[in-house]
Amino acid sequence: MLTKTIEFKTKYGQKIKVHGIPVMKNDHPHWFTVNMRLRLYLGGLHKQGPGTYSFREYLKRTLKWSEFEKIYQSEELKNNA
């Protein structure tokens, strides 16, 4: 699973970094869930202040384990490629 990192500044100049965001296509069955959770998470971070946060850990705490595994499941590579 590919993940990405977002780094931004709040309107008060505080630097916030969020890592572990899964990269998905729009037709993925869990795209909507991840997108809405990310919006809620980023909205809450403005109140917490500067720092580095893990979106993956947030999803572990908020989603059912079966849903979390489906989102972060890794595809097996053939011939170690």
Residue frames relative to the residue before (quaternion, step in Angstrom):
aa qw qx qy qz dx dy dz
M 1.0000 0.0000 0.0000 0.0000 0.00 0.00 0.00
L 0.3168 -0.7289 0.5785 0.1834 3.53 -0.88 0.98
T 0.0864 -0.7780 0.6201 0.0520 3.54 -1.05 0.78
K 0.2146 -0.7683 0.5875 0.1360 3.53 -1.23 0.43
T 0.3295 -0.7201 0.5817 0.1857 3.53 -1.36 0.29
I 0.1681 -0.7599 0.6213 0.0910 3.54 -1.05 0.84
E 0.0304 -0.7802 0.6247 -0.0082 3.55 -0.96 0.91
F 0.1512 0.7970 -0.5671 0.1427 3.59 -0.72 1.05
K 0.3696 -0.6906 0.5702 0.2477 3.53 -1.35 0.19
T 0.4367 -0.6731 0.5284 0.2775 3.55 -1.08 0.75
K 0.6800 -0.4834 0.3414 0.4328 3.55 -1.25 0.10
Y 0.6593 0.4769 -0.3063 0.4941 3.59 1.30 -0.24
G 0.5918 -0.6237 0.3380 0.3827 3.58 1.30 0.18
Q 0.4757 0.6639 -0.4478 0.3639 3.58 1.25 0.21
K 0.3452 -0.7525 0.5311 0.1802 3.57 -0.87 1.00
I 0.0456 -0.7940 0.6059 -0.0218 3.58 -0.80 1.10
K 0.0820 -0.7858 0.6127 0.0175 3.57 -0.96 0.93
V 0.0678 -0.7867 0.6136 0.0008 3.58 -0.83 1.05
H 0.0371 -0.8116 0.5830 -0.0062 3.58 -0.71 1.05
G 0.7077 0.4645 -0.3342 0.4143 3.56 -1.30 0.31
I 0.4043 0.7012 -0.4891 0.3250 3.59 1.14 0.53
P 0.3728 -0.7550 0.4860 0.2340 3.62 -0.57 1.08
V 0.3356 -0.7125 0.5830 0.1997 3.56 -1.12 0.78
M 0.0625 0.8079 -0.5770 0.1023 3.58 -0.66 1.17
K 0.4716 -0.6159 0.5373 0.3309 3.52 -1.29 0.36
N 0.6375 -0.5597 0.3743 0.3745 3.57 -1.20 0.49
D 0.6939 0.4719 -0.2881 0.4614 3.62 1.12 -0.48
H 0.4138 0.6932 -0.4803 0.3429 3.61 1.28 0.14
P 0.5491 -0.6583 0.3997 0.3245 3.64 -0.89 0.86
H 0.7507 0.3698 -0.2170 0.5027 3.62 1.10 -0.56
W 0.3399 0.7682 -0.4863 0.2404 3.59 1.24 0.19
F 0.6712 0.5048 -0.3077 0.4472 3.60 0.84 -0.94
T 0.6479 0.5249 -0.3179 0.4513 3.59 0.93 -0.89
V 0.6824 0.4782 -0.2881 0.4717 3.58 0.86 -0.96
N 0.6434 0.5345 -0.3206 0.4445 3.58 0.95 -0.86
M 0.6970 0.4595 -0.2823 0.4726 3.61 0.86 -0.92
R 0.6380 0.5155 -0.3290 0.4679 3.61 1.00 -0.76
L 0.6339 0.5297 -0.3288 0.4577 3.58 1.03 -0.76
R 0.6477 0.5143 -0.3205 0.4618 3.59 0.96 -0.82
L 0.6588 0.4967 -0.3076 0.4739 3.59 0.96 -0.85
Y 0.6561 0.5256 -0.3015 0.4498 3.56 0.98 -0.89
L 0.6777 0.4824 -0.2947 0.4703 3.59 0.89 -0.91
G 0.6212 0.5405 -0.3376 0.4561 3.58 1.06 -0.69
G 0.6845 0.4822 -0.2778 0.4708 3.58 1.03 -0.77
L 0.6143 0.5758 -0.3489 0.4115 3.59 1.11 -0.58
H 0.5596 0.6065 -0.3985 0.4003 3.60 1.10 -0.51
K 0.6822 0.4825 -0.2826 0.4711 3.59 1.11 -0.65
Q 0.6703 0.5415 -0.2989 0.4099 3.61 1.13 -0.63
G 0.5061 -0.6732 0.4208 0.3370 3.57 1.08 -0.48
P 0.7472 -0.4308 0.2725 0.4264 3.55 -1.34 0.02
G 0.3995 0.7042 -0.5328 0.2464 3.54 -1.23 0.53
T 0.4774 -0.6196 0.5335 0.3218 3.52 -1.39 -0.18
Y 0.0673 -0.8165 0.5729 -0.0246 3.54 -0.78 1.08
S 0.3248 -0.7433 0.5574 0.1770 3.56 -1.18 0.64
F 0.3404 -0.7397 0.5492 0.1882 3.57 -0.65 1.15
R 0.5985 0.5727 -0.3557 0.4329 3.58 1.09 -0.66
E 0.6649 0.4894 -0.2992 0.4784 3.60 0.94 -0.86
Y 0.6104 0.5440 -0.3404 0.4643 3.57 1.09 -0.72
L 0.6734 0.4836 -0.2989 0.4726 3.59 0.92 -0.88
K 0.5924 0.5623 -0.3654 0.4465 3.61 1.07 -0.65
R 0.7054 0.4681 -0.2609 0.4639 3.57 0.98 -0.87
T 0.7817 0.4009 -0.1898 0.4385 3.60 0.97 -0.78
L 0.7238 0.4101 -0.2488 0.4960 3.61 1.07 -0.61
K 0.5700 -0.5212 0.4847 0.4104 3.51 -1.33 0.23
W 0.6120 -0.5934 0.3769 0.3624 3.56 -1.08 0.74
S 0.6387 0.5352 -0.3387 0.4370 3.61 0.97 -0.76
E 0.6502 0.4953 -0.3126 0.4839 3.60 1.03 -0.76
F 0.6332 0.5377 -0.3282 0.4496 3.58 0.99 -0.84
E 0.6644 0.5038 -0.3052 0.4600 3.60 0.93 -0.85
K 0.6435 0.5190 -0.3276 0.4574 3.59 1.02 -0.74
I 0.6561 0.5087 -0.3120 0.4621 3.59 1.03 -0.72
Y 0.8029 0.3023 -0.1378 0.4949 3.58 0.81 -1.00
Q 0.3407 0.7355 -0.5241 0.2613 3.60 1.15 0.34
S 0.2858 -0.7605 0.5589 0.1658 3.55 -0.97 0.82
E 0.4229 -0.6881 0.5299 0.2587 3.53 -0.99 0.85
E 0.4314 -0.6950 0.5068 0.2719 3.54 -0.95 0.85
L 0.3261 -0.7435 0.5555 0.1794 3.52 -0.94 0.94
K 0.3697 -0.7250 0.5361 0.2242 3.55 -0.97 0.83
N 0.8512 0.0742 -0.0985 0.5102 3.55 -1.02 0.92
N 0.5767 -0.6325 0.3541 0.3769 3.57 1.11 0.75
A 0.4265 0.7071 -0.4624 0.3230 3.58 1.09 0.61
